[in-house]
Amino acid sequence: MRIADSAGTTDAGRKRRRNEDSFVREPPLFAVADGMGGAQAGEVASRLAAAAFREFHEADELDPEERVAAIIQEANRRIYERARSDAQASGMGTTITAALVSDGSVAIGHVGDSRAYRLRGGKLEQLTEDHSLVADLVRSGRLTPEEADAHPQRSVITRALGTDLQVDVDTFTVEPEADDVFVLCSDGLTTMVDDEEIARTVANADSLEQATKALVKAANRAGGEDNITVVLFRLEGEPASIEDTAVAAPNGRGETDLEDTLSGLEAPAALAASPTAVLEREEDEETQAWGRPLDEEEPQRRPAKPPKRRRWGRRIFWSVLGLAFVLAVIAAAFWALSRANFIGADEDGNVVVYQGVPWELGGGIDLFRARYVSRLQAVQLAETERKSLFNHDLVSYDEARARLAPYEAEGVP
């Protein structure tokens, strides 16, 4: 099994002026990194990870899975040491999803919520599991996949490079078939474009290069709320020549021939998005005739009874009383919920005590607000600790702070 073609594209998206993603396209090695952190720290972290994939060769003789894991650990070490030595880079990190093609197999290494997919026969299969807060809640049965897609904390990751000296890397090997296409991407694509559209876009493109650009444009049409990075490679059964390789860490918006995604930057997301494609259903060729056959004699109808005298006064009274009761119940519910609190994390990964309920109505309307932002990071917590804290139980503010106190004492300098 050999690599027949590959392509990679990155873009800042519509909402962010700086691109903190980086990607590697150096066959047989591919990777996508999505940086995080204040100022330019996220961009630094993702570039350090990409550089490790270019420069680190001490693991070249290891088995494919071990080699991928070793490179990721090296990237983690570089980011961690830079964050400790540079105050402006403190707290930075990055996701990483990498693939190594070797001897008829593909080894995958993964940390964070950037994803790896395999497209086979028109069907897209997600190979990696997100290391994120909502993914943990889905796996524990507390959220459905549909609820996770609209969850306000869906971007909070629970594992990243650079937060600790050692990182837990998920590695596995998949057995490919001829014409399989592998997709590595940041969450800027998957939060904007669903799996069916990704599969359709790649399958309909004339080349992988065209497919990467089409996917970026689709994400921007849907709102472009985050940086978007896509790397594709296709395998074939017979030897094939490989074109010049490329390694990219963006220094701006990515490919110059992409559409100007900064246009409409100030427009609301609802106006920037375009309607999704709707599959038209074919109508039946013959129209069904509903009702009674024409030749069947219709039974005689009984004359309608005259309506009883309506007592409008009594009906209005009970209607007003019922409406008042419903409004009172709603008001009481909102009063109670406004004093409810739950623990979660914000987009920067900080642990937060929110007031309200963890519901998002859409259009920027949330039923919660941040009441206390801790310096504790979600990635500093173990998986069992996150499950205990981020279970969305509604508690008083004092109880929420009390739950956080022991973790802050250990993890906040």
VOBA-124036 format. One record per residue (C-alpha): residue number from 1; chain; z, x, y. Coordinates in Angstrom, 2 decimals. Layout:
REM residues N
@num NUM; chaine A; z Z; x X; y Y $
...
***
This chain:
REM residues 413
@num 1; chaine A; z 0.00; x 0.00; y 0.00 $
@num 2; chaine A; z -1.08; x 1.48; y 3.32 $
@num 3; chaine A; z -0.89; x 0.53; y 6.98 $
@num 4; chaine A; z -4.21; x -0.97; y 8.03 $
@num 5; chaine A; z -3.40; x -1.73; y 11.67 $
@num 6; chaine A; z -0.50; x -1.81; y 14.11 $
@num 7; chaine A; z 0.20; x -2.81; y 17.71 $
@num 8; chaine A; z 3.08; x -3.09; y 20.15 $
@num 9; chaine A; z 3.65; x -4.72; y 23.55 $
@num 10; chaine A; z 6.62; x -5.16; y 25.87 $
@num 11; chaine A; z 7.12; x -7.19; y 29.04 $
@num 12; chaine A; z 9.98; x -7.88; y 31.45 $
@num 13; chaine A; z 9.51; x -11.66; y 31.33 $
@num 14; chaine A; z 9.68; x -14.12; y 34.22 $
@num 15; chaine A; z 13.39; x -14.03; y 35.04 $
@num 16; chaine A; z 14.28; x -10.30; y 34.93 $
@num 17; chaine A; z 12.81; x -7.60; y 37.11 $
@num 18; chaine A; z 13.97; x -4.73; y 34.89 $
@num 19; chaine A; z 12.82; x -4.25; y 31.31 $
@num 20; chaine A; z 15.66; x -3.04; y 29.07 $
@num 21; chaine A; z 13.62; x -3.20; y 25.84 $
@num 22; chaine A; z 11.97; x -0.23; y 24.12 $
@num 23; chaine A; z 9.80; x 0.01; y 21.03 $
@num 24; chaine A; z 8.53; x 2.63; y 18.62 $
@num 25; chaine A; z 5.12; x 2.48; y 16.97 $
@num 26; chaine A; z 4.77; x 5.70; y 15.04 $
@num 27; chaine A; z 3.39; x 4.82; y 11.59 $
@num 28; chaine A; z 4.92; x 4.70; y 9.09 $
@num 29; chaine A; z 7.97; x 4.13; y 11.34 $
@num 30; chaine A; z 8.38; x 1.14; y 13.66 $
@num 31; chaine A; z 11.33; x -0.12; y 15.73 $
@num 32; chaine A; z 12.38; x -2.54; y 18.50 $
@num 33; chaine A; z 15.48; x -1.99; y 20.68 $
@num 34; chaine A; z 16.93; x -4.52; y 23.14 $
@num 35; chaine A; z 19.36; x -2.82; y 25.55 $
@num 36; chaine A; z 22.41; x -4.32; y 27.21 $
@num 37; chaine A; z 24.81; x -3.22; y 29.91 $
@num 38; chaine A; z 25.22; x -3.22; y 33.67 $
@num 39; chaine A; z 22.96; x -1.47; y 36.20 $
@num 40; chaine A; z 20.36; x 0.50; y 34.23 $
@num 41; chaine A; z 22.63; x 1.15; y 31.23 $
@num 42; chaine A; z 20.76; x -1.21; y 28.90 $
@num 43; chaine A; z 17.50; x 0.53; y 29.62 $
@num 44; chaine A; z 19.14; x 3.91; y 28.97 $
@num 45; chaine A; z 20.60; x 2.75; y 25.66 $
@num 46; chaine A; z 17.31; x 1.39; y 24.29 $
@num 47; chaine A; z 15.44; x 4.54; y 25.32 $
@num 48; chaine A; z 18.03; x 6.76; y 23.66 $
@num 49; chaine A; z 17.56; x 4.75; y 20.47 $
@num 50; chaine A; z 13.76; x 5.09; y 20.68 $
@num 51; chaine A; z 14.09; x 8.84; y 21.28 $
@num 52; chaine A; z 16.20; x 9.20; y 18.13 $
@num 53; chaine A; z 13.38; x 7.67; y 16.08 $
@num 54; chaine A; z 10.94; x 10.17; y 17.60 $
@num 55; chaine A; z 13.07; x 13.30; y 17.40 $
@num 56; chaine A; z 15.50; x 13.03; y 14.48 $
@num 57; chaine A; z 13.99; x 14.58; y 11.32 $
@num 58; chaine A; z 17.08; x 15.75; y 9.43 $
@num 59; chaine A; z 16.87; x 12.64; y 7.23 $
@num 60; chaine A; z 13.15; x 12.89; y 6.40 $
@num 61; chaine A; z 13.82; x 13.84; y 2.77 $
@num 62; chaine A; z 16.18; x 10.95; y 2.07 $
@num 63; chaine A; z 15.23; x 7.73; y 0.33 $
@num 64; chaine A; z 13.62; x 5.22; y 2.75 $
@num 65; chaine A; z 16.68; x 2.99; y 3.23 $
@num 66; chaine A; z 18.97; x 5.99; y 3.66 $
@num 67; chaine A; z 16.54; x 7.57; y 6.09 $
@num 68; chaine A; z 16.39; x 4.46; y 8.29 $
@num 69; chaine A; z 20.20; x 4.14; y 8.24 $
@num 70; chaine A; z 20.61; x 7.83; y 9.14 $
@num 71; chaine A; z 18.27; x 7.53; y 12.14 $
@num 72; chaine A; z 20.12; x 4.45; y 13.36 $
@num 73; chaine A; z 23.47; x 6.23; y 13.02 $
@num 74; chaine A; z 22.05; x 9.14; y 15.03 $
@num 75; chaine A; z 20.87; x 6.73; y 17.73 $
@num 76; chaine A; z 24.32; x 5.15; y 17.76 $
@num 77; chaine A; z 25.97; x 8.55; y 18.16 $
@num 78; chaine A; z 23.76; x 9.48; y 21.12 $
@num 79; chaine A; z 24.41; x 6.21; y 22.93 $
@num 80; chaine A; z 28.15; x 6.32; y 22.24 $
@num 81; chaine A; z 28.50; x 9.87; y 23.55 $
@num 82; chaine A; z 26.43; x 9.12; y 26.64 $
@num 83; chaine A; z 28.55; x 6.05; y 27.40 $
@num 84; chaine A; z 31.75; x 8.11; y 27.12 $
@num 85; chaine A; z 30.49; x 10.93; y 29.34 $
@num 86; chaine A; z 28.79; x 8.81; y 32.02 $
@num 87; chaine A; z 30.93; x 6.26; y 33.85 $
@num 88; chaine A; z 27.85; x 4.33; y 35.04 $
@num 89; chaine A; z 26.73; x 3.91; y 31.41 $
@num 90; chaine A; z 30.12; x 2.74; y 30.14 $
@num 91; chaine A; z 29.86; x -0.30; y 27.91 $
@num 92; chaine A; z 26.12; x 0.03; y 27.30 $
@num 93; chaine A; z 24.58; x -0.69; y 23.92 $
@num 94; chaine A; z 21.42; x -1.84; y 22.23 $
@num 95; chaine A; z 20.16; x -3.76; y 19.25 $
@num 96; chaine A; z 17.84; x -2.07; y 16.78 $
@num 97; chaine A; z 15.49; x -3.40; y 14.12 $
@num 98; chaine A; z 13.38; x -0.80; y 12.31 $
@num 99; chaine A; z 10.90; x -0.66; y 9.45 $
@num 100; chaine A; z 9.71; x 2.31; y 7.38 $
@num 101; chaine A; z 6.64; x 1.95; y 5.13 $
@num 102; chaine A; z 6.83; x 4.22; y 2.09 $
@num 103; chaine A; z 5.34; x 4.27; y -1.44 $
@num 104; chaine A; z 4.40; x 0.60; y -1.60 $
@num 105; chaine A; z 7.64; x -0.73; y -0.08 $
@num 106; chaine A; z 9.06; x -1.46; y 3.36 $
@num 107; chaine A; z 12.63; x -0.40; y 4.17 $
@num 108; chaine A; z 14.33; x -2.41; y 6.95 $
@num 109; chaine A; z 17.32; x -1.32; y 9.04 $
@num 110; chaine A; z 19.00; x -3.76; y 11.38 $
@num 111; chaine A; z 21.82; x -4.06; y 13.94 $
@num 112; chaine A; z 22.05; x -6.93; y 16.45 $
@num 113; chaine A; z 19.82; x -9.96; y 17.00 $
@num 114; chaine A; z 16.34; x -8.44; y 17.24 $
@num 115; chaine A; z 14.46; x -9.66; y 14.18 $
@num 116; chaine A; z 12.06; x -8.65; y 11.42 $
@num 117; chaine A; z 9.65; x -11.19; y 9.92 $
@num 118; chaine A; z 6.97; x -11.10; y 7.24 $
@num 119; chaine A; z 3.83; x -13.24; y 7.57 $
@num 120; chaine A; z 2.23; x -13.96; y 4.19 $
@num 121; chaine A; z -0.39; x -16.60; y 3.53 $
@num 122; chaine A; z 0.21; x -18.26; y 6.88 $
@num 123; chaine A; z 3.98; x -18.62; y 6.25 $
@num 124; chaine A; z 6.47; x -16.71; y 8.39 $
@num 125; chaine A; z 9.68; x -15.56; y 6.69 $
@num 126; chaine A; z 12.66; x -14.19; y 8.62 $
@num 127; chaine A; z 13.87; x -11.06; y 6.83 $
@num 128; chaine A; z 16.92; x -10.14; y 8.94 $
@num 129; chaine A; z 20.10; x -12.07; y 9.73 $
@num 130; chaine A; z 21.22; x -12.09; y 13.36 $
@num 131; chaine A; z 24.46; x -10.33; y 14.19 $
@num 132; chaine A; z 25.38; x -12.88; y 16.85 $
@num 133; chaine A; z 28.11; x -15.36; y 17.67 $
@num 134; chaine A; z 26.06; x -18.47; y 16.92 $
@num 135; chaine A; z 24.69; x -16.97; y 13.69 $
@num 136; chaine A; z 28.28; x -16.42; y 12.53 $
@num 137; chaine A; z 29.06; x -20.06; y 13.38 $
@num 138; chaine A; z 25.99; x -21.26; y 11.45 $
@num 139; chaine A; z 26.89; x -19.17; y 8.40 $
@num 140; chaine A; z 30.43; x -20.55; y 8.48 $
@num 141; chaine A; z 29.12; x -24.12; y 8.71 $
@num 142; chaine A; z 30.50; x -24.79; y 12.20 $
@num 143; chaine A; z 27.03; x -25.15; y 13.75 $
@num 144; chaine A; z 23.68; x -26.39; y 12.45 $
@num 145; chaine A; z 20.56; x -24.26; y 13.08 $
@num 146; chaine A; z 19.37; x -26.92; y 15.54 $
@num 147; chaine A; z 22.65; x -26.74; y 17.48 $
@num 148; chaine A; z 22.48; x -22.95; y 17.45 $
@num 149; chaine A; z 19.06; x -22.99; y 19.15 $
@num 150; chaine A; z 20.52; x -24.79; y 22.19 $
@num 151; chaine A; z 23.98; x -23.20; y 22.18 $
@num 152; chaine A; z 24.96; x -21.72; y 25.58 $
@num 153; chaine A; z 26.27; x -18.54; y 23.90 $
@num 154; chaine A; z 23.30; x -17.93; y 21.61 $
@num 155; chaine A; z 22.58; x -14.56; y 23.28 $
@num 156; chaine A; z 26.02; x -13.06; y 22.56 $
@num 157; chaine A; z 25.72; x -10.40; y 19.85 $
@num 158; chaine A; z 28.56; x -9.24; y 17.60 $
@num 159; chaine A; z 27.18; x -5.88; y 16.53 $
@num 160; chaine A; z 25.34; x -3.24; y 18.58 $
@num 161; chaine A; z 24.64; x 0.48; y 18.80 $
@num 162; chaine A; z 26.86; x 2.51; y 21.11 $
@num 163; chaine A; z 30.11; x 0.54; y 21.07 $
@num 164; chaine A; z 31.80; x 2.66; y 18.36 $
@num 165; chaine A; z 31.30; x 6.11; y 16.88 $
@num 166; chaine A; z 30.09; x 4.54; y 13.62 $
@num 167; chaine A; z 28.09; x 1.34; y 13.27 $
@num 168; chaine A; z 27.62; x -0.96; y 10.29 $
@num 169; chaine A; z 23.88; x -0.97; y 9.51 $
@num 170; chaine A; z 22.23; x -3.62; y 7.34 $
@num 171; chaine A; z 19.50; x -2.05; y 5.18 $
@num 172; chaine A; z 17.28; x -3.53; y 2.47 $
@num 173; chaine A; z 13.84; x -3.06; y 0.93 $
@num 174; chaine A; z 11.05; x -5.64; y 0.58 $
@num 175; chaine A; z 8.02; x -5.41; y -1.68 $
@num 176; chaine A; z 4.86; x -6.14; y 0.32 $
@num 177; chaine A; z 1.50; x -7.49; y -0.75 $
@num 178; chaine A; z -1.96; x -6.77; y 0.63 $
@num 179; chaine A; z -2.59; x -8.43; y 4.04 $
@num 180; chaine A; z 1.12; x -8.93; y 4.76 $
@num 181; chaine A; z 1.84; x -8.70; y 8.49 $
@num 182; chaine A; z 5.32; x -7.57; y 9.57 $
@num 183; chaine A; z 6.72; x -8.67; y 12.93 $
@num 184; chaine A; z 9.53; x -6.83; y 14.75 $
@num 185; chaine A; z 10.65; x -8.47; y 17.99 $
@num 186; chaine A; z 13.45; x -8.86; y 20.51 $
@num 187; chaine A; z 15.16; x -12.19; y 21.09 $
@num 188; chaine A; z 13.11; x -12.65; y 24.25 $
@num 189; chaine A; z 10.36; x -13.87; y 21.92 $
@num 190; chaine A; z 12.36; x -15.85; y 19.35 $
@num 191; chaine A; z 14.40; x -17.82; y 21.91 $
@num 192; chaine A; z 11.18; x -18.94; y 23.63 $
@num 193; chaine A; z 8.69; x -19.35; y 20.76 $
@num 194; chaine A; z 9.47; x -21.01; y 17.43 $
@num 195; chaine A; z 8.50; x -19.58; y 14.04 $
@num 196; chaine A; z 5.56; x -21.94; y 13.53 $
@num 197; chaine A; z 3.93; x -20.91; y 16.80 $
@num 198; chaine A; z 4.52; x -17.22; y 16.05 $
@num 199; chaine A; z 2.81; x -17.59; y 12.67 $
@num 200; chaine A; z -0.08; x -19.58; y 14.14 $
@num 201; chaine A; z -0.61; x -17.13; y 17.01 $
@num 202; chaine A; z -0.73; x -14.07; y 14.75 $
@num 203; chaine A; z -2.96; x -15.78; y 12.17 $
@num 204; chaine A; z -5.48; x -16.96; y 14.79 $
@num 205; chaine A; z -5.74; x -13.67; y 16.69 $
@num 206; chaine A; z -8.77; x -11.42; y 16.21 $
@num 207; chaine A; z -6.56; x -8.31; y 16.09 $
@num 208; chaine A; z -2.90; x -7.36; y 16.08 $
@num 209; chaine A; z -3.29; x -6.02; y 19.62 $
@num 210; chaine A; z -4.52; x -9.42; y 20.75 $
@num 211; chaine A; z -1.70; x -11.11; y 18.81 $
@num 212; chaine A; z 1.06; x -9.12; y 20.54 $
@num 213; chaine A; z -0.29; x -10.01; y 23.97 $
@num 214; chaine A; z -0.72; x -13.66; y 23.01 $
@num 215; chaine A; z 2.90; x -13.83; y 21.82 $
@num 216; chaine A; z 4.18; x -12.32; y 25.08 $
@num 217; chaine A; z 2.14; x -14.82; y 27.08 $
@num 218; chaine A; z 3.47; x -17.69; y 24.95 $
@num 219; chaine A; z 7.07; x -16.58; y 25.62 $
@num 220; chaine A; z 6.37; x -16.40; y 29.35 $
@num 221; chaine A; z 4.72; x -19.82; y 29.38 $
@num 222; chaine A; z 7.87; x -21.21; y 27.76 $
@num 223; chaine A; z 10.06; x -19.74; y 30.53 $
@num 224; chaine A; z 10.23; x -15.98; y 29.90 $
@num 225; chaine A; z 14.00; x -15.91; y 30.29 $
@num 226; chaine A; z 14.44; x -12.42; y 28.81 $
@num 227; chaine A; z 12.53; x -9.21; y 28.18 $
@num 228; chaine A; z 9.93; x -9.68; y 25.44 $
@num 229; chaine A; z 8.94; x -7.00; y 22.92 $
@num 230; chaine A; z 6.71; x -7.38; y 19.85 $
@num 231; chaine A; z 5.59; x -4.81; y 17.27 $
@num 232; chaine A; z 3.19; x -5.81; y 14.47 $
@num 233; chaine A; z 1.78; x -3.91; y 11.50 $
@num 234; chaine A; z -0.45; x -5.04; y 8.65 $
@num 235; chaine A; z -0.65; x -3.57; y 5.16 $
@num 236; chaine A; z -3.60; x -3.31; y 2.79 $
@num 237; chaine A; z -4.01; x -2.30; y -0.82 $
@num 238; chaine A; z -6.65; x 0.39; y -0.39 $
@num 239; chaine A; z -6.49; x 3.58; y 1.69 $
@num 240; chaine A; z -7.43; x 3.09; y 5.29 $
@num 241; chaine A; z -7.55; x 5.33; y 8.32 $
@num 242; chaine A; z -4.84; x 4.90; y 10.90 $
@num 243; chaine A; z -5.74; x 4.98; y 14.56 $
@num 244; chaine A; z -3.85; x 7.00; y 17.12 $
@num 245; chaine A; z -0.17; x 6.16; y 17.11 $
@num 246; chaine A; z 1.99; x 5.36; y 20.07 $
@num 247; chaine A; z 5.65; x 5.36; y 21.00 $
@num 248; chaine A; z 6.60; x 3.30; y 24.01 $
@num 249; chaine A; z 9.67; x 2.96; y 26.16 $
@num 250; chaine A; z 8.72; x 0.78; y 29.11 $
@num 251; chaine A; z 8.93; x 2.04; y 32.66 $
@num 252; chaine A; z 8.27; x -1.35; y 34.13 $
@num 253; chaine A; z 6.54; x -4.43; y 32.88 $
@num 254; chaine A; z 4.47; x -3.14; y 30.00 $
@num 255; chaine A; z 0.71; x -3.59; y 29.51 $
@num 256; chaine A; z -1.10; x -3.78; y 32.85 $
@num 257; chaine A; z -3.66; x -6.28; y 31.58 $
@num 258; chaine A; z -1.07; x -8.90; y 30.76 $
@num 259; chaine A; z -0.74; x -11.87; y 33.06 $
@num 260; chaine A; z 1.45; x -11.37; y 36.13 $
@num 261; chaine A; z 4.67; x -12.78; y 34.75 $
@num 262; chaine A; z 6.54; x -12.25; y 38.02 $
@num 263; chaine A; z 4.47; x -14.99; y 39.63 $
@num 264; chaine A; z 6.54; x -18.13; y 39.82 $
@num 265; chaine A; z 9.73; x -16.07; y 39.52 $
@num 266; chaine A; z 11.62; x -18.47; y 41.74 $
@num 267; chaine A; z 10.26; x -21.59; y 40.06 $
@num 268; chaine A; z 12.57; x -23.59; y 37.80 $
@num 269; chaine A; z 12.18; x -22.90; y 34.10 $
@num 270; chaine A; z 11.06; x -26.49; y 33.52 $
@num 271; chaine A; z 8.07; x -25.96; y 35.85 $
@num 272; chaine A; z 7.21; x -22.56; y 34.40 $
@num 273; chaine A; z 7.10; x -23.90; y 30.86 $
@num 274; chaine A; z 4.01; x -25.51; y 29.45 $
@num 275; chaine A; z 4.03; x -28.38; y 26.94 $
@num 276; chaine A; z 3.96; x -27.27; y 23.36 $
@num 277; chaine A; z 1.01; x -28.05; y 21.20 $
@num 278; chaine A; z 1.10; x -31.47; y 19.55 $
@num 279; chaine A; z -0.68; x -31.95; y 16.27 $
@num 280; chaine A; z -2.87; x -35.03; y 16.36 $
@num 281; chaine A; z -2.61; x -37.31; y 13.39 $
@num 282; chaine A; z -5.78; x -38.74; y 11.91 $
@num 283; chaine A; z -5.98; x -42.49; y 12.03 $
@num 284; chaine A; z -6.70; x -44.42; y 8.84 $
@num 285; chaine A; z -10.37; x -45.33; y 8.56 $
@num 286; chaine A; z -9.63; x -48.91; y 7.69 $
@num 287; chaine A; z -7.31; x -51.07; y 9.76 $
@num 288; chaine A; z -4.65; x -52.96; y 7.87 $
@num 289; chaine A; z -4.51; x -56.72; y 8.55 $
@num 290; chaine A; z -0.97; x -57.78; y 9.13 $
@num 291; chaine A; z 0.42; x -61.29; y 8.83 $
@num 292; chaine A; z -0.53; x -64.44; y 6.96 $
@num 293; chaine A; z -4.02; x -64.80; y 5.37 $
@num 294; chaine A; z -6.29; x -67.04; y 7.46 $
@num 295; chaine A; z -7.00; x -69.44; y 4.62 $
@num 296; chaine A; z -3.33; x -70.10; y 3.91 $
@num 297; chaine A; z -2.01; x -73.26; y 5.49 $
@num 298; chaine A; z 0.81; x -72.61; y 7.91 $
@num 299; chaine A; z 3.95; x -74.62; y 7.15 $
@num 300; chaine A; z 5.01; x -77.27; y 9.61 $
@num 301; chaine A; z 7.49; x -76.07; y 12.14 $
@num 302; chaine A; z 10.64; x -77.93; y 12.93 $
@num 303; chaine A; z 11.09; x -78.83; y 16.54 $
@num 304; chaine A; z 13.37; x -76.38; y 18.28 $
@num 305; chaine A; z 16.83; x -77.59; y 19.06 $
@num 306; chaine A; z 17.62; x -77.87; y 22.72 $
@num 307; chaine A; z 19.70; x -74.88; y 23.91 $
@num 308; chaine A; z 23.37; x -75.39; y 24.25 $
@num 309; chaine A; z 24.82; x -75.48; y 27.67 $
@num 310; chaine A; z 25.62; x -71.93; y 28.68 $
@num 311; chaine A; z 28.94; x -71.14; y 30.14 $
@num 312; chaine A; z 27.84; x -68.44; y 32.58 $
@num 313; chaine A; z 31.19; x -68.01; y 34.24 $
@num 314; chaine A; z 32.97; x -67.10; y 31.00 $
@num 315; chaine A; z 30.17; x -64.72; y 29.94 $
@num 316; chaine A; z 30.21; x -62.87; y 33.24 $
@num 317; chaine A; z 33.97; x -62.53; y 33.06 $
@num 318; chaine A; z 33.93; x -60.99; y 29.59 $
@num 319; chaine A; z 30.97; x -58.72; y 30.47 $
@num 320; chaine A; z 32.74; x -57.35; y 33.53 $
@num 321; chaine A; z 35.94; x -56.86; y 31.53 $
@num 322; chaine A; z 34.06; x -55.02; y 28.75 $
@num 323; chaine A; z 32.27; x -52.76; y 31.24 $
@num 324; chaine A; z 35.54; x -51.92; y 32.96 $
@num 325; chaine A; z 37.07; x -51.00; y 29.61 $
@num 326; chaine A; z 34.14; x -48.71; y 28.71 $
@num 327; chaine A; z 34.29; x -46.99; y 32.11 $
@num 328; chaine A; z 38.02; x -46.50; y 31.73 $
@num 329; chaine A; z 37.56; x -44.90; y 28.30 $
@num 330; chaine A; z 34.82; x -42.58; y 29.64 $
@num 331; chaine A; z 36.93; x -41.60; y 32.63 $
@num 332; chaine A; z 39.91; x -40.86; y 30.39 $
@num 333; chaine A; z 37.73; x -38.79; y 28.06 $
@num 334; chaine A; z 36.32; x -36.71; y 30.90 $
@num 335; chaine A; z 39.79; x -36.26; y 32.38 $
@num 336; chaine A; z 41.07; x -34.97; y 29.03 $
@num 337; chaine A; z 38.07; x -32.73; y 28.40 $
@num 338; chaine A; z 38.26; x -31.23; y 31.87 $
@num 339; chaine A; z 41.69; x -29.92; y 30.89 $
@num 340; chaine A; z 40.53; x -28.65; y 27.49 $
@num 341; chaine A; z 39.80; x -24.96; y 27.00 $
@num 342; chaine A; z 38.03; x -22.87; y 24.39 $
@num 343; chaine A; z 37.34; x -19.17; y 23.85 $
@num 344; chaine A; z 33.81; x -17.77; y 23.84 $
@num 345; chaine A; z 31.75; x -14.96; y 25.33 $
@num 346; chaine A; z 29.34; x -14.72; y 28.26 $
@num 347; chaine A; z 25.85; x -13.22; y 28.39 $
@num 348; chaine A; z 27.28; x -9.76; y 29.09 $
@num 349; chaine A; z 29.40; x -9.92; y 25.93 $
@num 350; chaine A; z 32.74; x -10.35; y 27.71 $
@num 351; chaine A; z 35.30; x -12.60; y 26.02 $
@num 352; chaine A; z 35.86; x -15.64; y 28.24 $
@num 353; chaine A; z 38.23; x -18.62; y 28.39 $
@num 354; chaine A; z 36.09; x -21.64; y 29.26 $
@num 355; chaine A; z 37.36; x -24.96; y 30.61 $
@num 356; chaine A; z 35.63; x -28.03; y 29.21 $
@num 357; chaine A; z 33.67; x -28.47; y 25.98 $
@num 358; chaine A; z 30.97; x -26.15; y 24.56 $
@num 359; chaine A; z 28.08; x -28.50; y 25.27 $
@num 360; chaine A; z 24.94; x -27.87; y 27.28 $
@num 361; chaine A; z 23.07; x -30.94; y 28.55 $
@num 362; chaine A; z 19.97; x -29.05; y 29.67 $
@num 363; chaine A; z 18.52; x -28.62; y 33.13 $
@num 364; chaine A; z 21.31; x -26.18; y 33.97 $
@num 365; chaine A; z 24.04; x -28.80; y 33.44 $
@num 366; chaine A; z 26.95; x -27.53; y 31.35 $
@num 367; chaine A; z 30.15; x -29.30; y 30.36 $
@num 368; chaine A; z 32.19; x -26.11; y 30.74 $
@num 369; chaine A; z 32.95; x -23.39; y 33.27 $
@num 370; chaine A; z 34.37; x -19.90; y 33.01 $
@num 371; chaine A; z 38.05; x -19.94; y 33.91 $
@num 372; chaine A; z 39.05; x -16.43; y 32.85 $
@num 373; chaine A; z 36.77; x -13.45; y 32.11 $
@num 374; chaine A; z 38.39; x -10.71; y 30.04 $
@num 375; chaine A; z 37.38; x -7.06; y 30.01 $
@num 376; chaine A; z 37.48; x -7.32; y 26.22 $
@num 377; chaine A; z 33.99; x -7.22; y 24.65 $
@num 378; chaine A; z 33.00; x -9.43; y 21.74 $
@num 379; chaine A; z 31.59; x -6.44; y 19.89 $
@num 380; chaine A; z 35.07; x -4.84; y 19.93 $
@num 381; chaine A; z 36.34; x -7.57; y 17.63 $
@num 382; chaine A; z 36.06; x -7.54; y 13.86 $
@num 383; chaine A; z 34.11; x -10.35; y 12.22 $
@num 384; chaine A; z 37.28; x -12.09; y 11.04 $
@num 385; chaine A; z 38.76; x -11.83; y 14.53 $
@num 386; chaine A; z 35.65; x -13.35; y 16.09 $
@num 387; chaine A; z 35.74; x -16.24; y 13.64 $
@num 388; chaine A; z 39.39; x -16.84; y 14.50 $
@num 389; chaine A; z 38.87; x -16.75; y 18.28 $
@num 390; chaine A; z 35.39; x -18.26; y 18.66 $
@num 391; chaine A; z 35.95; x -21.34; y 16.51 $
@num 392; chaine A; z 35.56; x -23.66; y 19.54 $
@num 393; chaine A; z 38.95; x -25.29; y 19.00 $
@num 394; chaine A; z 40.00; x -27.08; y 22.21 $
@num 395; chaine A; z 43.38; x -25.77; y 23.37 $
@num 396; chaine A; z 45.38; x -25.50; y 26.56 $
@num 397; chaine A; z 44.65; x -22.65; y 28.98 $
@num 398; chaine A; z 48.01; x -21.00; y 28.27 $
@num 399; chaine A; z 47.40; x -21.11; y 24.52 $
@num 400; chaine A; z 43.94; x -19.62; y 24.96 $
@num 401; chaine A; z 45.34; x -16.74; y 27.01 $
@num 402; chaine A; z 48.09; x -16.24; y 24.45 $
@num 403; chaine A; z 45.50; x -15.95; y 21.68 $
@num 404; chaine A; z 43.64; x -13.28; y 23.62 $
@num 405; chaine A; z 46.68; x -11.27; y 24.65 $
@num 406; chaine A; z 47.16; x -9.16; y 21.46 $
@num 407; chaine A; z 43.44; x -8.26; y 21.30 $
@num 408; chaine A; z 43.38; x -7.30; y 24.98 $
@num 409; chaine A; z 46.46; x -5.13; y 24.49 $
@num 410; chaine A; z 44.60; x -3.15; y 21.83 $
@num 411; chaine A; z 41.03; x -3.16; y 23.16 $
@num 412; chaine A; z 41.24; x -3.16; y 26.99 $
@num 413; chaine A; z 42.01; x 0.20; y 28.62 $
***
